[in-house]
Amino acid sequence: MSNDLFKQITDSLVDGEPDKTVELTRLALEAGEEPLSIINEGLVPGMDIVGERFQTGEYFLPHLIVAASGMKQAMALLEPELSAREQAVESLGTVVIGTVKGDIHEIGKTLVGTMLSAHGFQVHDLGVDVATEEFVAKVKETGAAVLGLSALLTTTMTFQREVIEALVEAGIRHRVKVMVGGAPVSQEWSDTIGADGFAEDAVGAVELAKSLVA
Ligand code: B1M
């Protein structure tokens, strides 16, 4: 039953029917499905298929935009549920997070931020297309223990390195752990640019952040 519902959610994203995505997401929640399962088994596979079709030239930018709108609206239903399910008693530390300069992909970054906050981190989400100086200033201002840098494009992941270099220049690199993520990012890239860790998805990001502040 749930597999069928998840498949319908996936199909609604692929077919560009955001209203249906939202309705099916609501139905899945009412049926008692876990928000994270709805995301990982229904929504993310849909976004992956849309991305693949875009890559092969079958889909165009408007398809990406419509799919993103469906996913964002569905996430608006799921985020409060995610937060409500994981109520940590004590604060684990402060995290500053954002998508790097030149990159406007926000869904994955926002999901990572929501999950961190649901697990007890105090999260400052700077949004998308964040200037390097803004990351540095926010880390200084908040004394954050962890800085999360998201990048979805091969052309923007280099700004993750730029932010790390700017932290060094500002003399605060030793005070903050840097974690990186996003579809083109890998452990190898993380090692190359001197980040403290890489996470493949939002669940991994929570585990990584916990280990970085331990
Ligand atoms: Co864009 N886009 N896009 N796009 N888009 C990708 C990323 C792409 C892979 C599609 C493709 O060709 N297959 C491709 C990048 C190719 C590359 O560089 N390797 C691409 C491209 C090319 C572009 C444009 C250049 C297209 C154009 O204009 N010609 C353009 C760039 C705009 C810009 O940023 N300057 C563009 C624009 C857009 C939209 C605006 C239309 C829209 C985003 C809307 C929005 O976010 N509000 C969009 C979308 C929707 C996508 C795809 C289809 C889906 C992204 C998504 O939301 N996934 C994407 C294809 C794909 O990824 N399959 C694609 C769902 C989300 C939950 O997953 O973001 O991967 P994700 O996040 C995951 C993990 O990556 C990880 O955890 C998250 C949750 O599990 N993670 C972290 C993410 N950040 C993390 C940080 C961490 C740790 C883990 O620690 C800090």
Residues whose N, C-alpha, C, O or C-beta is under 5 A from the ligand:
A	BS01	B1M	M47 D48 V50 G51 E52 F54 Q55 L61 L64 I65 A68 G102 D103 I104 H105 E106 I107 G108 K109 L111 V112 G148 L149 S150 L152 L153 T154 T155 M179 V180 G181 G182 A183 P184 A199 E200 D201 A202 A205
